[in-house]
Amino acid sequence: MDGRGQEGYAVRPFDVTHRLVLGIAIPMTLGFLTTPLLGLTDTAVVGHLGQPEALAGLAIGAILFDLIYGSLSFLRTSTTGLVAQAYGRGDQREQQAIFWRALLSALGLGIVMLALSPLILAFAPELMTSDPKVADVTRQYFGIRVLTSPATFANFAILGFVLGRGQGVLGLALQIILNGTNIALAILLGLVLGYGVAGVAWATAIAEVTAVVIGLTIISRQFSADHRPRRVDILDTAKLKQLFHMNADILIRSLTLNASFALLTRVGSSFGAVTLAANAVLMNIFMLSAFFLDGLAGAAEQLAGRAVGAQYRPSFDRAHRLTGLWSFAMAGAVGLFFLAFGEPIIHLLTTSHEVRQEAATYLAWAAMTGLTGALAFQMDGVFIGATWSREMRDMMLASFVGYCASLAVLVPLFGNHGLWLSLNLFLLMRGFFLAAMVPRKARQSFVSAH
């Protein structure tokens, strides 16, 4: 939309309440929390094989997959924002058209990934490990999972559509189906039937296809035949161009975010193996905080997008306030939890006495990331929902420049404390830079309020 507003559409008021915000956020949070359970299950299944190479190969394969496919998850977020706006306008035909455009994009991305997979499998494992046995396991795992790439991306489109309509409970159900099926099959194929890493990979592939079939069945039953879009509606050049630009902006934003974490690991490695390991343990605390904040960011996506589509500024402002309030409340609670119980969690994650001591030294910085990142997560949701993707991309790039500058100044002065301080400053910059733009962007988008 690029802030041009929704001229030609009637204002459609709706109330934003605490119940509405939490009704979207809580199921989404629970759905997102099933993802780390899957990772723990896969690790436990392969860990029981007693083969270090298998566990290392699984870890590298999962990282490689998450790095590539996580960067391409823009399809989920862009679909959420566009569907939320069509939902706010009450435009049922366009909601269906957006879904089919997203599904076509998913299939296209899947085909591209299949075409690139021989190149990835030829070079990527050796870039991540020098052990040929580990590299072979990585190839086996990735080679199986990549076969269902179209289904993986289609699940992004399905979840984006569901969340765009504010159907948090359905989104939770689909995540439980996906990850629950995956967990059950990983135990059956990987451990009970003894297929090991290949069994874990096939479990994920089968679960992705199962989730697509169930998701498509549920969604198609929600579609009204009276509002079925024509082929020309689905292939509308302007709408496809809008989707492409949004996806490109969000991709750049995601790649920049991944680069910031890679830079943190690279700088941390200069302090030695113990500090590097401690930082890796503490990043789990940051990631767990992110899972709790992602649900509220999803609520901000849906409600901000719906308000822009409805052209009703009071709902936008109230969604902005309430999602912000609950984001900071959640971040504060999570931060206090990790301050109180962080050391026992560290002890669960590592048996090394040195790493435990080192991680405890920097625990407060990691516990703080929820609070310093709360505004950034919420603003990401608001900007995705309002489809202000270009500005979100630009502010991420500006924040990354500030992050690099802080690393250059603070790390030489304060060592690893400076590294963690820089990460917290990066999160703060992301949030404040975006928040500063909201009043101007809202004035541009809510033309009917003038």
FIFI-682620 format. One record per atom (N, C-alpha, C, CB): y, z, x. Coordinates in pm, whole numbers, plus 32768, in hexadecimal, padded with zeros to 4 digits. Last residue first. Glycine has a CB too. Example, Ala and Ser with C-alpha at 12.3 -4.5 7.8 and 13.67 -1.06 7.14 Angstrom:
2
7F1F82C485057F9682CA855780038313850A7FC4823C85807DC7830C85277E3E830C84CE7EB6830C85287E418389846B
This chain:
450
84DC82E97C55856682D87C7A85BB82B27C018573826E7CE783D582EC7C1A8418836E7C1484AC83607C3183D983D07C76836A81F97C47838D82167BBC83D882997BAF8311821A7B66832681FB7D52839E81B17D2B83C981D67C9E8386811C7D34829282987E1D82A782BC7D91832A827E7D5F82AA83577D81829F82307F21822982157ECF824082327E3B81B582677F01839182877F90837481F87F8B830381D97F29835081C580168378839B7F7F83E883587F3883CE82C37F2A846D836F7F82829D83BE802A828D83D97F9B82FD83977F4B828C84717F81830B8383812282A3832C80ED829083428057821F8345813683C48458813983F383CD8138838A837080FB8415839F81C68318854081318385852C80D083B4849A80C783FB858480F68257850C820E8230850E818182A684F8812281ED8592816182988524831882AA84A182DA829484A28243824D843F831A82558621836682E385FD836A82FF85798324831385F583FA8140861883628186866282F98219863C82F3817986F9830F8109858B845180EC854F83CF813B8593835F8056855783B1816186448510819785BC851281818578848B81558569858280C4872684D18155872984BD8193869E84BC8196877D85297FB786CE850F7FDE8701848C807386F884727FB28790847E7FC6867B861C7F94862185B47FC4864E852A7EFA861C85B7802087688696807586EF86958048868F8628807186A9871E7F41881086747FC288318635801C87B6862B8009889F86847E84878887127E6C879C86837EEE87B986397E07880D866D7F0587A2880A7EE6871E87D57ED08726873E7E6A86E488197F0088B5882D7F818871881D7F6F87E687E27FCB886888A47DED88D988507E30891687DC7EB888D787C37E3F89AC87F17DCE884D89427D86882188CA7DC98859884C7CF1884D88CF7E6F88E889EA7E93885D89D07E4D882889537E6F88058A497DDB89D489F27E6289D789B97E8E894889967EC88A188A1C7CFC89748A7B7CEE899E89EF7D7589A889A97CA68A2489E77D7989428B757D2F88D98B2F7D2288FA8A9A7CA288C78B6E7DDD8A388BBF7E3B89CC8BA47DFA89598B5A7E7689998C267CEF8ABB8BF07D458AEC8B847DA98A7F8B5C7D8F8B6E8BB07C9B8A318CD07C568A168C527CA18A4F8BDA7BC98A4F8C567DDD8A308D6B7D4F8A128D727D1189F68CEA7D068A838DB37EEE8A548D6A7E9B8ABC8D2C7E068A9D8D2B7EC98AD38CA17F6689818DFE7FA18A068DFB7F3E8A728DCF80198A078D9E7ECC88998DDA7EE688CA8E627F1D89598E657F48886D8EA87EDA889B8CB67E5C88B08CFD7E7288DA8D8F7E0888318CF87FE788668C6C7FAD88EA8C557F2C89038CA27F9388FC8BC3802F87588CB3808487CA8CD78036884E8CD580FA87D48C787F6686AF8C5A7F9E869B8CE07FEE87138D0F7FF6861E8CE27F4287098B557ED787188BB77F0D870F8C457E6986AE8BA1803586B58AE6801987458AEF7FA787618B527FF5877E8A658015859F8AF7808285E08B40806786758B51810885CA8AF87F3D857D8A477F2E85588AD57F9A859B8B2A7F3584BE8AE67FBE85D1895B7F498618898D7F3485FB8A227ECB85F0893D8081850D893780A98597894E803885EB898880D985D588CC7FD284368909802D8432897C805C84BF899E80A883D5895F7F608491881D7F0C848088937F60847989127EB68403888580378486876F7FFE8509878F7FA78501880C7FAC853F871980588371876080C483C387968090844C87C1813583D3872F7F63832D86E57F8282FA876B7FF1834C87AD7FAC826687637F8783B085F17F1783D586487F3183A686D77E928398861380608327858F807283B485B27FFE83E886068081840885337FEC82298561805A823885C1806D82C885ED80DB820385857F298263849B7F03822A851D7F6E824385857EE9819385107FD082B683CE7F6B831384037F3C82E5848D7EF3831E83A2805C81CC839D80A5824183D1804382A7840B80FA828283617F8D812D83397FD7810383B1801E817983F0803C8094838E7F3281AE82517EDD81AA82C77F29818583467E6C814882B17F6A822181537FD2821281BA7F8D820B8242803A828B81B57ED4824F806B7EC281D380B87F3781B881147EAF815C80597EC683427FFA7F3D82F47FD97F3B826A801A7FBA833E80047DD7839780757DDE83847FE57E52832D7FBA7DE7840A7FA17E2B83A481817DBF8349815B7DC5832D80C67D35838581817EF48467816F7F1883E1819B7EAB837B817A7F3483E082317E60854881187ED1851680CA7EF0848580EF7F4E856F80E07DA3856481ED7D79854C81637DE78511810E7D4985CC81257E4E859782C47DF6852282C87DC984FE823B7D7A853C83237EB6868A826A7F0C8614826E7EBB859382787F6D861E82E37DD58732828B7E0F871C82077E63869D82037E64879581DD7DB0872083A27D4686F683477D7F86D782BD7CD98762833E7EA9878883F97E808701841F7E1386CC83C17E4D86FF84B17EA6888C83977F09882F83637EE2879F83837F94884E839E7DCD88F8842F7DCB88F5839C7E2B888F83637DEB897E83657DD1891785417DAA8895850D7DB0888884767D20887685397E168A1A856E7E7089B585A57E4E892A856E7E6889B5863D7D3C8A9584E87DC68AA984B97E238A3C84ED7DFA8B3284E57C628A3785807C658A2584EF7CF38A2F84B97C0C8A8B84AB7C948A8986857CA089FA86647CA189DF85CE7C2E89AD86A37C648B8F86C07CE98B6E86907CF38ADE865E7D4F8B8486FD7B6D8B9987347B7B8BD186AD7BFF8BA9866D7B718C6986B27BAF8B30882F7B5A8AE287D47B678B1387457AC88AE988027C4B8C0288957C858B7B88897C358B2788257C898B3589137B938CD488987C088CDC883F7C488C53882B7C6F8D3E88777AD98C8B89647AB28C8C88D77B2A8C8888797A5F8D0788B97AE98C908A737B3D8C2D8A2D7B248C2989967B268BA38A687A368D558ABD7ABE8D588AF47B1D8D008AA47ABD8D2C8B8679458D068A51798A8D788A137A1B8D818A4379408DFC8A3478FB8C3F8B0879218C188A80796E8C898A3A78A48BF38A2E78BB8CDE8BE679278C7D8BEE79588C558B6378FA8C018C3C77DE8D708B8578578DB58BB378D08D588BB478418DF08C3E772B8C9B8B4E77558CF98AE677D78D3F8B0C76E68D608ACD77078C2F8C4B77498BDD8BE4777A8C378B7376E78B728BAC76808D048CC877018CD28CFD774E8C858C9376E98C798D7775978D1C8C3175F58D8C8C36767F8D5E8C6475C18DFA8C93750C8C318B5B75448C458BE175AC8CB68BDE75838BC28C1674BD8BED8A62747B8C648A9C74B38C848B2673E58C4E8AA675818B85894B755E8B7A89D8751D8BFB8A0875DA8B598A2D759D8BB5883B75A88B2B886A75828B1988FD76338AFA885575948CC28811752F8C6F87CF75298BE3880B754B8C66873976738D13889C75F08D3E88CF757F8CEF888E75DC8DD488B677398CAC87F3772C8C76887C76A28C9888B4779B8CAD88D877128D5B871E76F78CCB870B76E48C88879377698C8786BC77658E50878E76D88E3D876676B28DAB875176BD8E8A86E5787A8DFC87B578218E188827778E8E14880178438EA1886278E48DD686AF78D98D67870D78778D81877E79608D48874679208E8C85EC78928E6F8605787B8DFE8669784D8E4C85837A398EA685EF79E38F1C85DE79538F02860B79E48F48854D7A978DA586137AC68E0E866E7A688E8786697B558E38864A7A198D28853D79EF8D0485C37A238D68862C7A1F8C7885E57AA28DA584667A118DAD847279E48D91850179CE8D4A84127BA88D5684947B868DE4849E7AEF8DF884AD7BB98E3084227B878C4084617BB58C7084E27B928D0384F97C4A8C5D84EF7B3D8C3F83537ADF8C0D83B77B058C3F84427ADB8B7383B47C2A8CA682E37BAB8CEC82D07B448CC2833A7B748CD182447CE58BE283327CF68C6D835B7C748CBB83517D608CAF83067C7B8B0082B27C858B0383447C938B9183787CFA8AAE83737C9A8B4A81A47C158B3281DB7C168B3C82737BE28AA881AE7DB38B5A819D7D628BCF81797CD58BC281B47D5B8BE080DF7DF78A5481E07E1D8AC0823B7DCF8B40821D7EB38ADC82337D8789D181007D5F89AD81897D808A1D81EA7DA6892B81B47E0C8A4280277D7E8A5E80387D4B8A3880C37D2E8A157FCE7F1089D9805A7EF88A68804C7E668A8A80667F218A977FBF7EE088C380577F13890580CF7EF7899A80CD7FA888EC80DE7E9288A07F527E3088817FBC7E5D88BD80407E1E87E87FCA7F8588F07ED67F09893C7EC17E9F891D7F2B7ED1891D7E37804C88357F30805A88C67F447FD3890E7F3D80B889007EDC7FDE873C7EE6800887547F70800E87EA7F8C809187137F8B7FC787607DD57F4D874B7E257F6A87687EB87F1886BB7E1480D8876E7D9A808487E57D84800087D87DD1806887F87CED812C866D7DDE816886E17E218110875D7E1181F386FD7DE9808E85D27D2E808485C07DBF80B7863C7E0680D385447DEC80EC862B7C38806086427C5B804B86347CF2800485E17C0F81FB85D27C4381DB86617C3B814A86817C5F81F786947BAE81E184AF7C4E820684FC7CC481E785927CB7829984E97CE1811C83C97BE1814B844A7BAE816384A97C2380E584877B49808D82D87BEE811F82D87BFB815D83587BC5815B825E7BB37F8082C57BF97FB882ED7B78805082E97B777F8983787B537F64828C7D0A7F3B82297CA67F7782457C1D7EA482247C9B7FC0837F7D6E800883047D8F7FE582977D2A7FE782D57E1F7EFA84297D047F86843C7CDD7FD983BF7CFB7FC284B47D267E1383CB7D837E1C83C47CF17EAD83D07CC37DC784347CB27E5484087E8E7E40837D7E637E4D836D7DCD7DB9834B7E907E5D85207E7C7ED484D67EA77ECA84447E7A7EE684DE7F417D5685527E297DC685787DD37E4785317DFB7DDB860F7DD87CB284EC7EFB7CA184C17E707D1D84DB7E1D7C2A85067E327D1985697FE67D0B84D87FDA7D0B84AD7F477C8984A880207CFF867A7FA97D8586417FBD7D8285A97FB17DBE866A80477BEA868B7FA67C3486A67F2B7CC0866C7F347C3A873E7F0F7BBB865580B57B8985F980507BCE860C7FCA7AF4860A803F7C29873881247C6786B781447C3A864F80DF7C44868A81D57B7087EC80C67BF887F280907C46877480B17C41886E80C67A96879881627A8C879980D17B15879B808F7A3B881080A27AEA87C0826A7AD5873782397ACE873181A17A5686FD82747AE488CB82A87B66889182847B588805824A7BC1888D82FE79D988F382E87A12893E827A7A978901824B7A2789D082A279BF884683C4796C882F834C79A7887882D378DB885F83657A6C88BD847E7A8F883C84447A3F881F83C67A7887CD84A979DC899C84CA7A5A89AF84827A81892E843B7ACA89DB84E379118915855478F0895F84DA796D897A848778AA89E484FD79A888B1862B7968885385CE79418899854B78EC8815860F79F489A186AB7A5A894586757A1D88E7860D7A9B88F486E778F789F886F179498A4A869879B789F6865A79858AC286E478AA893387A2785D8943872778A9899786C177D589848745794D895F8878797088EF8821791F88F187A07959886A886B78C78A2A88FE793A8A4E88AA796589DB885079AF8A78890278088995898B77DD89F98929784F8A1888C977AE8A7B897078B189028A31785A88BB89D378288919896577E2887D8A1D792289CE8ACA797889808A70792589368A0879CC891C8AC1783D8A1D8B57787F8A7C8AFD78D88A328A9978D38AE28B4D780C89378BEF77A989628B8C77E789C18B26773289A58BD178F3893D8C8E78D788C88C3A787588EE8BCB789F88538C8F78CF8A2D8D15793F8A1F8CB8792B89A98C5A79C28A0E8D0577E889E48DA877E68A598D4F78568A4E8CE777F68ADD8DA0782D89048E4477C788F98DDC77CA896C8D78773E88F28E1D799588D58E7A790D88FA8E9D78AF88FD8E25790D89808EDF7A8888718E3A7A8289028E5279F589318E737AB5894D8DD97A6F876B8DF87AAA87878E7B7AA6881C8E9D7B3A87558E807A1F87638CF279B887548D5979EC87748DE4797F86C78D567B0C87688C607ABE87E38C6D7A5487DB8CD87A7E88048BEA7B51865C8C697BA486BC8CB27B57873D8CC87C2886D78C667A7F85F88BC47A9385C78C4D7AE586288CA07AD8853E8C4C7AA1867F8AD47A2586918B1F7A3886678BB079B386418AE07BA0861D8A8E7B8C86AD8A9D7B0E86CA8AEF7B8386F18A127B6485108A777BBF853B8AE17BB185D18AF97C5085178ABE7AC7851589927A8B84E78A117AE085158A877A7C844D8A127B88856488DC7B1885BE88F87AD2859889797AB585BE88847C2F848388E37C66850789047BF8856B89257CBB853B888F7B8583B9888D7BB683B689187BEE843E89417C21834B89297B6C83FC87817AF7840687D97B208408886C7A97839287BF7C7583BD87357C44844787297BC9845C87817C21846786967C7182AB87637CCE82FF87AF7CA3839187AA7D5D82F187787BB6825C86A57B9A824687337BF4829C878B7BAB81B187577C4182A085BB7BC382E385DB7BA082D4866F7B5282AA85867D2181F285C57D35828385BE7CB782CE85E97D5D82AE85317C9D80FE85BF7CEE812186347D0581B786397D7480D686337C2D811884BA7BD7810885307C23812F85AE7BA58076853B7D0E811E841B7CBC819784227C5D819084987C6E81AB839F7D6C801684447DC0808984667D6C810784787E2980A083F97C917F8283E07CBA7F73846D7D0E7FEA84997D087EEF84807C907FD182D47C1D7FEF83297C407FE583BC7BAA7F9183087D897F6782827D6E7FF6827C7CFC801D82D97D4D802081EC7D5A7E5582AD7DC27E9A82F97DAF7F3182F87E4B7E7682C17C857E2781F47C747E0E82837CDB7E5A82D67C7E7D7782A07CFF7E6581007C8D7EB3812E7C787EA281C37C0E7E8A80E27DC27D9980FD7DEB7E2580FB7D7B7E7F812F7E137E4F806C7D1B7CBB80F27D737CCD81657DA27D5E816F7DEB7C6F815C7CAA7CDE7FF97C537CE1806F7CA57CF880EE7C027C5E80797D917CBD7F5F7D4B7D3E7F5E7CED7D4B7FD67CFB7D4D7EDC7DD47BB27F977E337C1D7FB57DEE7CA47FBB7EA37C207F4C7CED7B287F387D157B237FC67D727B957FEB7D587A9E7FE57BE97B937E707C7B7B847E767CAC7B907F067CC17BED7E1C7AE17BAD7E337B037B657EAE7B997B477EB87AB57AE37EB67AE87C2F7D3D7AAA7C727DB17AD67C327E337A107C6E7DA67B617B6D7CA07BA07BF07CB07B6A7C367D2C7B877C477C337AAD7A9B7CA97B327A857CE37B7D7B087CF57B837A267C8A79D77B0A7C1E79C87AF17CAE7A507ADE7CF079707A757CC67A597C087B417A2B7B827B5F7A1D7B717BF67A8B7B187B2479E97D557AED7A457CF87B2F7A067C6F7B427A707D307BB579B17DE979B479707DAD7A2879CF7D497A6A78EC7D6779FF79F87E7778D87A587E7379467A1A7E3879C57A8E7EFF796379257E71782B79A67E3D77F97A0D7E2E786879DD7E9A778D785E7EF778AA78557E6578A778D97E26787A77E47E38784B78AD8004797C78B57FCC78F578B27F3478FD79357FFD78AB77EB80C97A56784080547A437839802379B278167FE37AA4772E81887A6C77B481B57A487811813F7A2977F082097AB8765381037AC7764D81357A3E76D4816A7A0E75E581A37A32769780D97BCD769380657B73768E808F7AE1761B800C7B94767881DC7C3776FD81A17C2976FD812D7BC6773081717CB1755F82017C3275B8825D7BEB7640821B7BD175CB82DF7C3C750881297CD374D681397C49753481917BF7744881767C497585815C7DC575A780E37D7A757B80ED7CE9756780687DBC750082507E097590824A7DF575BB81D27DA475D682487E7A73F581FB7E247418825F7DBE74AE825A7DA073F082ED7DED741281427EF873D4811A7E7973FC817A7E0A733A81157E86748681E37FC074CB816C7F8D749581457F0474BD80F67FF073BF82A37FEE744182CE7FBB748F82597F8174938312802972F581FE805972DE824A7FDE736282717F9D728B82C77FFA736F81A98147734D814780E07338818C805972CD80F88108738582A281CC73FC825181B273E181EC8141742782078233727882F081E072D583408190735282F1816D72FB83C081DA72158233829471E08236820A7240828281AE71538278820572AA827C837A72B281F48342728581F282B0725D819283957256838483A672E28366838A72F182DE83477335836B840B7146835583D7716E83AF836C71FF83948343715F84438397714C82BC84BC7121827C843F714682D283C6708982628440719E8387857071F38311855971CE82CC84D671E682AE85CE70C48435856571498466854171A683F18521718484BB85B46FFB838985C46FF283BF853E707883F2850C6F8C842E85397053836086CB704B82ED86707044831C85DE6FCF8295869170328464872F70B8842C872370B983B486C370EE840287AD6F0284AB86856F6A84D386E26FF2849686C56F4284B0876C6E22848885ED6E64840F861E6EDD842D86776E9083BA85AA6D83855185726D85854386036DC784C586396CFE854786346D7285AD84736D24853584936D2C850E85276D5384C0843E6E18869384986D94869D84586D3C8625847E6DA286A583BF6EFE8627852B6EB0869B85576E23869B851D6EF8871C852D6F66853384C66F78855885526F1885C385827002858685696F1E852583B66EFD84B884126F0184E484A46F5C844483FD6F6B862B83506EEB85EC83326EC38585839C6EF185A882A9706B865983BA700186BC83D16F78867B83BD70118735837270EA8574835970E8858F83EA707A85F2840D717185C5841A70D385918246708685278288707F853B832070C4849F82697182866C821D70F6867481F570A0860D823D70E98662815D727686018281723A867982BC71A58681829D728286F88288729D852381D4729685128265724E858882A87323850182A172B7859E80DE7248854180F67230852E818B726584B980B373A4862C8119732A867380F572AF861C810A733086A1806574608562814A743A85BB81B873BA860A819A74AA861B81D6745B84D880487456849480CB741F84F0813774E1846280F2746A85A77F8973FC85447F8573EB8503800D741884D77F19755686207FDA74D9866E7FDD746186117FDB74D386D17F66760985527FAC75F785838034757785D38042766F85D8805E75F1853D7E9475CA84CB7EE875B484F57F797635845D7EE17653863A7E4775C986137E26759A85A07E7F75BF85EB7D92775D86277EA17704868C7EDB767286657EC2772187177E9F77B5855B7DF477B885477E85775C85A87ECC784685557EBA779B85E17D027747856D7D1C7742854E7DB1777A84F27CCD786486A07D2F77DA86CC7D1A7777865A7D3177C887057C8C794F86027D46791E86517DB7788D867C7DA8797486CA7DC879DE850F7CE3795B853F7CB77917858C7D29790384C97C897ACF848C7D097AD1851D7CFD7A4D85597CD07B3B85457C9E7ACD83857D407AD383A87CB27ACF843F7C9B7A6083667C697AAA838E7E4F7B2783597E1C7B3A83777D887B2C82C47E3279A383DF7E617A0C84417E817A9484117E4F7A12845B7F18792382EE7E18790C83697DCC797C83CE7DE3788483A87DF2797D823E7EE2799782227E55798C82A27E02793681B77E20791782B97FCA79A782A57FBA79CD828D7F2A79D68230800E780482A87F9C7843832C7FA078D983207F8E78228373802577EB818D7FA777C481D77F2F7809825F7F2B772A81E97F29783D815380AD7886811A803B786981687FBB786080878028777B81DF8141780A81FE8153785981CF80D8784281BC81D47699815580EF76A981E180C67737821280DB7649823A811576C68066817476CC806780E176DA80F580AC764E802480A6769680B58279771F80958251772E809281B9774A800F828D757E80DC826375D6814682947665812E826775D0814F832E75257FE082127517805181B6757180C581E17485808081B1755C7F4682F7759F7F26827975977F99821575617EAA823B74AF7FD183B775417FD783BF75867FB1833C75717F7C842D739F7FEA83DC73D580028355746D801383587394807E831773767FC084EA733D7F60848B73787F7083FF72A67F70848573CE8094857E742C8026856C73FA7FC1850474457FDF85F172F0813C8595735D8160853973BA80EA851C73AE81D28573725580B8865A722280C985D1729680E1857171BE813E85CA72F980BD873C72C3803D870E728B804486817257800F876B732681CC8767739481798737736180F686FC73F7815D87A9721E821887BD7263825A874E72CE8200871272A282DE877C71ED816B8897718F8173882771D681AB87AB711581CA884B72C481A3894072B3811C89087258811F888E727A80BD8973728A82AE897D7307828C893972FD820388F8737E828F899C719D828D8A0A719B82D7898C721782B689397194837089A6720282038AE9719F81C28A92719882078A0A711481C48AD572A982C48B5B72E482488B27728382008AC9730B81EA8B9C71E9837A8BB0724983A38B49728883278B0772B683FE8B84717382DD8C767123830D8C05717C83368B9070CB83838C31724482AF8D30720D823E8CE371B8826B8C6B71B981E68D3E736983608D5572D883748D4C729B83058CF672B684018D117473834F8D42743883088DB473A083158DB57471833E8E38753583168C1A74D083628C647499830C8CD6745C83908C0775FB82768BB775FC83028B8E759383578BD475E8830B8AFA75D481768C08765981AD8C1E765D82438C0476BF81678BC674D381458BB174E7815B8C40757381918C6174CF80D98C8C7506811C8A9874B981908AC774CE81AE8B5C742781798AAD75AC80258A9075E280AA8A70758D811F8AA575F080B889DC75217F308ACA757B7F6D8B2C75A180008B0F75F87F1C8B34746B7EE08A0674577EB38A9074A97F058AF3747C7E208A9D74C77F3E8915744B7F76894974337F5089DC73D57F4788F575AA7E9A88F975B97F2C8902753D7F69894375D17F6A8877752F7D9F88E4758D7DB98951759D7E4F896776177D78893374987DBE87F974547DA0887874AE7DBD88F174277D0E887C756C7DF88736750D7E60876374C27E3B87E474AA7E7B86F6760B7D3786CC76357D72874B75CE7DD0878776B67DBC8738758A7CFA85DE759C7C90864175BF7CC886CB76077C2F8614759F7DEE855B751B7DBA857C75237D4E85E874D67D8384FF76B57DF4853B76747E58858F75E77E2C85B7766D7EDE854576D97D1C848B77177D18851076D17D7A856E77AE7D38850776517D8483AD761E7D0B83EE76577CFD847C76427C8E839A76F77E5F8370766B7E73839376307DFC83DC761B7E8F831777E67DE1832D77E27E3883A377527E4E83D178247EC08386778A7D60824077BC7D1382B277B97D638333784A7CE48297774C7E3C81A176E27DDF81C6770B7D8A823F76BE7D84814F784E7EA9818B77E07EF781C6776F7E9C81F577AB7F5E816278D67DE1810479007E04818C78927E5081D579807E598189784D7DF3801078457D76805E786D7D8F80F078A17D0A802078A37EF57FCB78157EDD7FE278007E5B803077C97ED67F5B79B57ECE7FAB79867F2B801278F37F118032799A7FBC7FE579B07E1F7ED079EB7DF37F5179B87E4B7FC37A867DF87F4B793C7EC67E1378F17E507E3F792A7E177EC078F27DE57DD27A0A7F8A7DFD79837FAF7E2879367F357E5C79367FF07DB47ADD7EF17D9E7AE77F347E217A5D7F587E557B3F7FB37E177A787EAA7CA27A927E427D067A9A7E7D7D927B137DF67CE57A717FA17C1F79F57F597C387A077EF17CA779C47F157BB77B857FD27C1D7B2980317C5B7AA57FED7C7E7B1180AA7BFF7BE37EFB7B877C017EFE7C167BA87F647C607C957F1F7C2D7B857F467A8A7B587EC87AC67B6E7EC97B5E7BA37E4F7A867C0E80337A547B7D80367A687B487FB77AAA7B36804B79E27D1F80CA7A8D7CF6803E7A9A7C6080387ABB7D4B7FF67B097DB181B07A887D5981957A177D2481087A177DA181B079967E4281FA7B607E7F81967B077E2E817F7A887E8E81137B517D8782A37BD77E0582DB7BA57E4D827C7B467E6082FF7C187CCC81E57C237CA6824B7BC27D2382897B837C4F82B77C057D5B81617CE77D3481167C707D0C81767BFF7CBF80B57C907D6B82397D9D7DE582027D637DC581B17CE57E2E81AA7DC97C5D82647DDA7CAC82D17D9F7D2A829B7D5E7CD083397E0B7C1B81717E557BDF81927DD37C3082007D8E7B4C81BF7DE47CB2818A7F427CCC811C7EE57C9381397E5A7C91809A7F1B7C4482757FBA7CD2826A7F9B7CEF82007F327D20824B80187B2F82327FD37B5C82A77F887BED82997F5D7B4A83267FDB7B388154807E7B0681447FF57B3481B97F9D7A6C813A7FF47B9081CD81677BE5816881277BBA815380967BE080E381767AB68279819F7B3B82AE81837B958248813D7B7D82DC820479D781CB81C279D3823881617A608262813B798582AF81977A298126828F7A0880EA820F7A05815381A0798180A182177A3F81BA83737ABB819B832B7A9F816282A07B108138837C796481DD840B79618220838879E3820E833B794582B5839A79588182850A795B811D84A07957815A841378E780BE84B1793D826085A479BA821585B179C981AE854179C181D186397837829F855F78A382F98537792A82B4853F78A48376858F77AE81D485DD77B481D2854B781F82328516772D81F6851077DA821786F077F3819186BB780A81958625777E813386DB779F832C86FD781882F68739783C826F86FB780782E887D176A483428686771883848647779C834B867C7713841B865F760A82B187417611828686B6768E82BF8672759382B0866A762F834D8826765382BF88277666828C879875E6826C886F75C3844187CF7650843987F8768183A887F376628473888774B983F387A1750A84268732759F841E875274E384B68711746E83AB88A7746A8349883A74C0837387C573DB8333880C748884A2892774DD8432895074E083C788E374AB83F689D573C38538889D744F856588A174AC84F388C3745F85D6890772DA84A288D1730984B38848739D84D8884672B7851E880072CB84C689E672DD844089AF730E84438920725B83F289B772A185DB89F5731A85A18A327335851689F8730B85998ACB71A885EB8974721B8632893D729D85F98973721286C7895D710A854D8A1F7117852989927192856B8955709985518943711985D78B10714F854F8B09716585248A7870F184EC8B4F709386C78AD7712386C88AEF7163863E8AE3714087018B786FA9870989F26FC9869E8A52706186998A666F9286138A206F5187A789216F4387D889AA6F5D87708A146EBB880F89BC6F68878188186F0C8727885E6EF4875588EE6F428699885D702D882087B66FA4885487AD6F3E87F887F16F7E8867871B710D877E87C770FD87EB882770718824882871608859880870F386E186E870D786A3876A70C4870E87D5714886428793713487AB862870BA875B861E7094872086A670CB86E985B87230880A867D71BD8865867971398818867671C788C185FE72CE8724865F72BE876386E4724487BC86E8733C87B4870872B886FC854B728A869585A8727086D0863372F1862285B1733387ED84F372A887CE84D2726E87678533729C879B8443743887D5855273E688458581735188298567741088C8853C748B86F484BF748786EF8550742F875D858B751286FA8588747E875F83BB742986EE83E0741B86E584777463866B83A87543881E83C774B9884A83AF745787DC83D674A68871831B762C878383E175FA87CB8456756C880084447656883D84767625871C82CA761886C4833F75EB871083BC769B867E835B765D87D3820A75D087AC821875BA8757829575A2875F819B776E87EB82047725884E825276908830825C773888D7821577BE8727815177D3870E81DF7783876F82367868871A8201777987AC80617738872F808677458713811A777286BC80377829888380657799889E8068774C88208091776888D07FDE791887F0805178FE884480C67869886080D4794C88C880BC78F8877C7F54790187277FCA78E387758049798B86E77FD378F7885E7EAB787E880B7EB7788187B17F33786E87B47E3B7A0988B87EED7992890A7F09791288B67F0E798389767E9E7AC487EA7EA17AB488157F2C7A30885D7F477B26886F7F527ABD87C67D8A7AA287557DE37A7B87867E6E7B1E86F97DEC7AF188C37D2F7A82887A7CF37A5D87FE7D427AA488547C657BDA89067DB07B5E89427DE17AE288FB7DA77B5989D77DBE7C8F88687D157C86885B7DA77C00888D7DDA7CF988A77DEB7C5E88CB7C117C48883E7C2F7C3788297CC57CBC87E87BFA7CA789D97C2C7C1E89B77C057BFE89267C297C0A89CF7B6E7DB689C37C637D5D89FA7CCB7CCC89D47CAD7D6C8A947CD47E2488827BDE7E0F89127BD87DB989407C4F7DCD893A7B537EED87907B6D7EA487B67BE57E9B884D7BE77EE8877D7C677EF186BF7A4F7F0887437A897EB287577B057EED87B17A227F9485817A2E7F1B85D47A2A7F3986567A737E9F858A7A6A8037845B79A9803984E679D77FAE852779D1809B85387983806B832D79F97FF9836E79B77FEF83FF79E97F73832079D2814D822779CF813982AD7A0480CB82F079B381BE830079FF80D580D479E8810E8143799C80F281C779E380D58146790D812B7FDE7ADA80C880347A9E810C80A97A59806480657B0681F87F577B5181AF7F107AEA81447F647AA781717E977B2381D77FCF7C9F82297F987C3481D47F4A7BD182977F3E7C6D818180987D578125805D7CF5817480227C8180C080C67CC281DF808F7EB881DB80C37E30817F80747DD6826580C37DF581E880587FBD823A80047F678235802E7ED5820F7F757F73815680D5808881C98119804E821A80C87FED821F814680B98077803E80CC80E8804181278166807680E581027FB7815D7F8780008052800080008000807E80008055800080787FA4
